[in-house]
C-alpha cells in the first residue's frame, strides 16, 4: 500500500479524538438530550472516520477488482 495526500484526511479524526479531553466545549457539565456532549463528539467522529475510510478504500487502485494482471490473463487463456 502506498500513502497519498488523501490519506492525510485521517489525521483530522485522530487529532480530534486524542484532543477530546482538552477541548472545553466538549467537556462541559451541560447535557444534550440528557447525554454528555462528549458522547456526541466521539460518536460523530466515529461516523466521520467510517466515511473517510470508505472514501479512501474506493480510491485505492490496488483494491480495484476490474484490473487483471498479465499472469491471470495467461492462466485464463
Buried (B, 14 or more C-beta within 10 A) or exposed (E): EEEEEEBEBBEEBEEBBEEBEEEEEBEEEEEEEEEBBBEEBBEEBEEBBEEBEEEBEEEEEEEEEEEEEEEEEEEEE
